Amino acid sequence: MEWVEVAKVVGTQGVFAVLFVWLLKRYFEKNDTREAQYHQIIHENNTIIEKSTDLMKTISDKYDDLDEKVTEGFEEVRRDIKDLYKEKCGD
């Protein structure tokens, strides 16, 4: 049943029935608008979360690469110190 038909039926029931149906119709219209806004916000938030996740992955990868390089550097320095110690002290 469409709103026009509902209005005709309710119109025979009095002013308060018409007012009730009008308010109910308006409530549903605003609810639809609000729902559309919520969907838009959810979509925007999902986009932001995806971008943030990609950024966090990039940062994590760069951190892992840097950590690996630093660890390799420390190992190389440690070997160099051992070699120098052997040269100077003769083991």
Residue frames as a rotation matrix with the C-alpha (Angstrom) as fourth column:
MET 1
0.587 0.810 0.000 0.00
0.810 -0.587 0.000 0.00
0.000 0.000 -1.000 0.00
GLU 2
-0.323 -0.710 0.626 1.41
0.688 -0.631 -0.360 3.37
0.650 0.314 0.692 -0.96
TRP 3
-0.838 -0.094 -0.537 1.43
0.488 -0.568 -0.663 6.48
-0.243 -0.818 0.522 1.20
VAL 4
-0.807 0.590 -0.023 -1.34
-0.523 -0.698 0.489 8.11
0.273 0.407 0.872 -0.87
GLU 5
-0.116 0.781 -0.613 -3.65
-0.006 0.617 0.787 5.17
0.993 0.095 -0.067 -0.28
VAL 6
-0.401 -0.101 -0.911 -2.75
0.865 0.285 -0.412 5.11
0.302 -0.953 -0.027 3.41
ALA 7
-0.988 0.003 -0.152 -3.48
0.048 -0.942 -0.331 8.85
-0.144 -0.334 0.931 3.63
LYS 8
-0.503 0.859 -0.095 -6.93
-0.512 -0.207 0.834 8.36
0.697 0.468 0.543 2.04
VAL 9
0.032 0.497 -0.867 -7.85
0.449 0.768 0.457 5.57
0.893 -0.404 -0.199 4.48
VAL 10
-0.496 -0.308 -0.812 -6.47
0.867 -0.126 -0.482 7.40
0.047 -0.943 0.330 7.50
GLY 11
-0.934 0.147 0.325 -8.11
-0.080 -0.974 0.210 10.67
0.348 0.170 0.922 6.37
THR 12
-0.003 0.995 -0.103 -11.44
-0.134 0.101 0.986 9.17
0.991 0.017 0.133 7.29
GLN 13
0.146 -0.002 -0.989 -10.19
0.816 0.566 0.119 8.49
0.560 -0.824 0.084 10.82
GLY 14
0.901 0.275 -0.337 -9.54
0.423 -0.734 0.532 12.06
-0.101 -0.621 -0.777 11.85
VAL 15
0.788 -0.574 0.221 -6.88
-0.433 -0.773 -0.463 14.72
0.437 0.269 -0.858 12.11
PHE 16
0.359 -0.692 0.626 -4.73
-0.807 0.107 0.581 12.89
-0.470 -0.714 -0.520 14.65
ALA 17
0.534 -0.138 0.834 -4.59
0.316 0.948 -0.046 9.76
-0.784 0.288 0.550 12.52
VAL 18
0.887 -0.223 0.405 -3.49
0.334 -0.297 -0.895 11.89
0.320 0.929 -0.189 9.54
LEU 19
0.629 -0.675 0.387 -0.89
-0.747 -0.662 0.060 13.61
0.216 -0.326 -0.920 11.72
PHE 20
0.420 -0.452 0.787 0.38
-0.389 0.694 0.606 10.25
-0.820 -0.560 0.116 12.97
VAL 21
0.663 -0.131 0.737 0.75
0.614 0.658 -0.435 8.85
-0.428 0.742 0.516 9.44
TRP 22
0.873 -0.358 0.331 2.43
-0.027 -0.714 -0.700 12.05
0.487 0.602 -0.633 8.23
LEU 23
0.486 -0.711 0.508 4.93
-0.859 -0.280 0.429 11.91
-0.163 -0.645 -0.747 11.11
LEU 24
0.461 -0.273 0.844 5.53
0.001 0.952 0.307 8.20
-0.888 -0.141 0.439 10.48
LYS 25
0.830 -0.129 0.542 6.18
0.556 0.130 -0.821 8.84
0.035 0.983 0.180 6.77
ARG 26
0.746 -0.567 0.348 8.55
-0.459 -0.817 -0.349 11.69
0.483 0.101 -0.870 7.61
TYR 27
0.476 -0.558 0.679 10.35
-0.640 0.310 0.703 9.49
-0.603 -0.770 -0.210 10.13
PHE 28
0.571 -0.224 0.790 10.94
0.453 0.888 -0.076 6.82
-0.684 0.401 0.609 7.48
GLU 29
0.866 -0.256 0.430 12.18
0.298 -0.425 -0.855 9.38
0.402 0.868 -0.291 4.96
LYS 30
0.584 -0.673 0.453 14.66
-0.781 -0.617 0.091 10.83
0.218 -0.407 -0.887 7.45
ASN 31
0.506 -0.368 0.780 15.69
-0.310 0.767 0.562 7.33
-0.805 -0.526 0.274 8.44
ASP 32
0.778 -0.193 0.598 16.49
0.600 0.510 -0.617 6.52
-0.185 0.838 0.513 4.80
THR 33
0.754 -0.511 0.413 18.59
-0.182 -0.766 -0.617 9.69
0.631 0.390 -0.670 4.52
ARG 34
0.489 -0.560 0.668 20.41
-0.844 -0.110 0.525 8.91
-0.220 -0.821 -0.527 7.73
GLU 35
0.650 -0.197 0.734 21.03
0.121 0.980 0.155 5.34
-0.750 -0.012 0.661 6.59
ALA 36
0.826 -0.347 0.444 22.55
0.464 -0.027 -0.885 6.61
0.319 0.938 0.139 3.32
GLN 37
0.588 -0.627 0.512 24.82
-0.639 -0.748 -0.182 8.94
0.497 -0.220 -0.840 5.31
TYR 38
0.519 -0.375 0.768 25.91
-0.576 0.510 0.639 6.05
-0.632 -0.774 0.049 7.55
HIS 39
0.772 -0.216 0.598 26.76
0.498 0.790 -0.357 3.96
-0.395 0.573 0.718 4.50
GLN 40
0.752 -0.510 0.418 28.84
0.066 -0.572 -0.817 6.82
0.656 0.642 -0.396 3.09
ILE 41
0.488 -0.565 0.665 30.69
-0.868 -0.393 0.304 7.24
0.090 -0.725 -0.683 6.41
ILE 42
0.615 -0.232 0.753 31.34
-0.147 0.905 0.399 3.50
-0.774 -0.357 0.523 6.62
HIS 43
0.833 -0.303 0.464 32.68
0.547 0.314 -0.777 3.49
0.090 0.900 0.427 3.06
GLU 44
0.621 -0.612 0.490 34.98
-0.372 -0.780 -0.503 6.45
0.690 0.130 -0.712 3.82
ASN 45
0.478 -0.423 0.770 36.21
-0.821 0.097 0.562 4.82
-0.312 -0.901 -0.301 7.02
ASN 46
0.759 -0.186 0.624 36.92
0.248 0.969 -0.013 1.55
-0.602 0.165 0.781 5.22
THR 47
0.780 -0.491 0.388 38.95
0.313 -0.231 -0.921 3.45
0.542 0.840 -0.027 2.64
ILE 48
0.468 -0.604 0.645 40.94
-0.765 -0.642 -0.046 5.18
0.442 -0.472 -0.763 5.38
ILE 49
0.579 -0.222 0.785 41.51
-0.506 0.656 0.559 1.86
-0.639 -0.721 0.268 7.17
GLU 50
0.854 -0.261 0.451 42.73
0.489 0.701 -0.520 0.22
-0.180 0.664 0.726 3.96
LYS 51
0.615 -0.650 0.447 45.16
-0.056 -0.601 -0.797 3.09
0.786 0.465 -0.406 3.30
SER 52
0.443 -0.429 0.787 46.37
-0.893 -0.284 0.348 2.99
0.074 -0.858 -0.509 6.91
THR 53
0.757 -0.126 0.642 46.87
-0.088 0.953 0.290 -0.76
-0.648 -0.275 0.710 6.71
ASP 54
0.799 -0.480 0.362 48.91
0.508 0.216 -0.834 -0.40
0.322 0.850 0.417 3.53
LEU 55
0.480 -0.620 0.621 50.98
-0.476 -0.779 -0.409 2.34
0.737 -0.099 -0.669 5.15
MET 56
0.547 -0.248 0.800 51.58
-0.758 0.258 0.598 0.23
-0.355 -0.934 -0.047 8.26
LYS 57
0.856 -0.239 0.459 52.70
0.353 0.918 -0.181 -2.68
-0.378 0.317 0.870 6.05
THR 58
0.649 -0.631 0.426 55.14
0.237 -0.364 -0.901 -0.38
0.723 0.685 -0.086 4.21
ILE 59
0.410 -0.482 0.774 56.50
-0.815 -0.574 0.075 0.97
0.409 -0.662 -0.629 7.50
SER 60
0.713 -0.098 0.694 56.84
-0.402 0.754 0.520 -2.56
-0.575 -0.649 0.498 8.89
ASP 61
0.847 -0.410 0.340 58.71
0.531 0.603 -0.595 -3.73
0.039 0.684 0.728 5.79
LYS 62
0.476 -0.690 0.546 61.06
-0.127 -0.668 -0.733 -0.74
0.870 0.280 -0.406 5.92
TYR 63
0.497 -0.267 0.826 61.65
-0.868 -0.143 0.476 -1.32
-0.009 -0.953 -0.302 9.64
ASP 64
0.845 -0.157 0.511 62.46
0.054 0.976 0.211 -4.98
-0.532 -0.151 0.833 8.98
ASP 65
0.713 -0.605 0.354 64.90
0.484 0.061 -0.873 -4.01
0.507 0.794 0.337 6.22
LEU 66
0.382 -0.555 0.740 66.55
-0.543 -0.782 -0.306 -1.43
0.748 -0.285 -0.600 8.44
ASP 67
0.659 -0.091 0.747 66.74
-0.675 0.367 0.640 -3.85
-0.333 -0.926 0.181 11.36
GLU 68
0.881 -0.329 0.339 68.37
0.418 0.878 -0.235 -6.44
-0.221 0.349 0.911 9.10
LYS 69
0.533 -0.699 0.477 70.93
0.243 -0.413 -0.878 -3.93
0.810 0.584 -0.050 7.82
VAL 70
0.405 -0.358 0.841 71.77
-0.812 -0.564 0.151 -2.70
0.420 -0.744 -0.519 11.32
THR 71
0.795 -0.084 0.601 72.16
-0.317 0.786 0.530 -6.27
-0.517 -0.612 0.598 12.57
GLU 72
0.781 -0.541 0.312 74.42
0.599 0.508 -0.619 -7.10
0.176 0.670 0.721 9.62
GLY 73
0.449 -0.607 0.656 76.42
-0.204 -0.784 -0.586 -3.94
0.870 0.129 -0.475 10.34
PHE 74
0.548 -0.211 0.810 76.88
-0.835 -0.075 0.545 -4.88
-0.054 -0.975 -0.217 13.99
GLU 75
0.869 -0.228 0.438 77.98
0.174 0.972 0.160 -8.38
-0.462 -0.062 0.884 13.01
GLU 76
0.642 -0.655 0.399 80.52
0.479 -0.064 -0.876 -6.92
0.599 0.753 0.272 10.57
VAL 77
0.370 -0.487 0.792 81.86
-0.638 -0.752 -0.165 -4.54
0.676 -0.444 -0.588 13.22
ARG 78
0.732 -0.053 0.679 82.06
-0.563 0.513 0.648 -7.42
-0.383 -0.857 0.346 15.71
ARG 79
0.834 -0.449 0.320 84.08
0.540 0.782 -0.310 -9.51
-0.111 0.432 0.895 13.22
ASP 80
0.483 -0.670 0.564 86.35
0.124 -0.585 -0.801 -6.55
0.867 0.457 -0.200 12.48
ILE 81
0.477 -0.282 0.832 86.99
-0.840 -0.424 0.338 -6.03
0.258 -0.860 -0.440 16.20
LYS 82
0.851 -0.159 0.500 87.75
-0.085 0.898 0.431 -9.74
-0.518 -0.410 0.751 16.63
ASP 83
0.714 -0.598 0.363 90.17
0.622 0.305 -0.721 -9.63
0.321 0.741 0.590 13.69
LEU 84
0.400 -0.566 0.721 91.87
-0.321 -0.823 -0.468 -6.51
0.858 -0.044 -0.511 15.05
TYR 85
0.657 -0.113 0.746 92.13
-0.738 0.108 0.666 -8.08
-0.156 -0.988 -0.013 18.49
LYS 86
0.867 -0.337 0.366 93.73
0.347 0.937 0.040 -11.19
-0.357 0.093 0.930 16.97
GLU 87
0.564 -0.674 0.477 96.18
0.408 -0.275 -0.871 -9.03
0.718 0.686 0.119 15.00
LYS 88
0.290 -0.434 0.853 97.18
-0.586 -0.785 -0.200 -6.95
0.756 -0.443 -0.482 18.02
CYS 89
0.338 -0.087 0.937 97.10
-0.913 0.209 0.349 -9.57
-0.226 -0.974 -0.009 20.72
GLY 90
-0.494 -0.595 -0.634 97.94
-0.778 0.628 0.017 -12.66
0.388 0.502 -0.773 18.72
ASP 91
0.273 0.763 -0.586 95.05
-0.302 0.647 0.700 -14.67
0.913 -0.014 0.407 20.12
